[in-house]
């Protein structure tokens, strides 16, 4: 009888592990091939839409590239504003708060239960 329970338990365990790994494999394959499938559909849609040849992009002038790089440099280096070092945390004193009350966490062992 004990041997029968052991074999049933092993069978259920193996089936459960197999189901989990198959589900993980299916999820992996789905997320791995989904972008490729979407790109394939997008390319087919674009080829049907436009059959005219694509014009090559024009190159930017050196002055424009210099202005863009200076703007990016200034943006990345000025992330943090000047701040004063004064603390602005204010404590508010309250007379009573049930969250900090010690009365509810104390056990009264001398109190009779009847």
C-alpha angles and dihedrals in degrees: 000000000000090000091055092054090048093053092047091049092050091048093050091047093050093047091049093049091047092051092050094049093046090051091050091049092051091048091048093050091046094053093040096054100031096084091048091051092048091049090050091053091045093051092049090049092049093047090053092047101050124027093167116106116261115250115233115247118258117243119242122242120253093247092055092049091049092051092049093048092049091050092050091048092051092047094050094046097047100055096118123059124216108270131190117241094230117123114236100189111124121194117220116205115214125192098222136006122175090211093066097037113126093199094081095050096052121096115219103209095172094062114105116234098217 
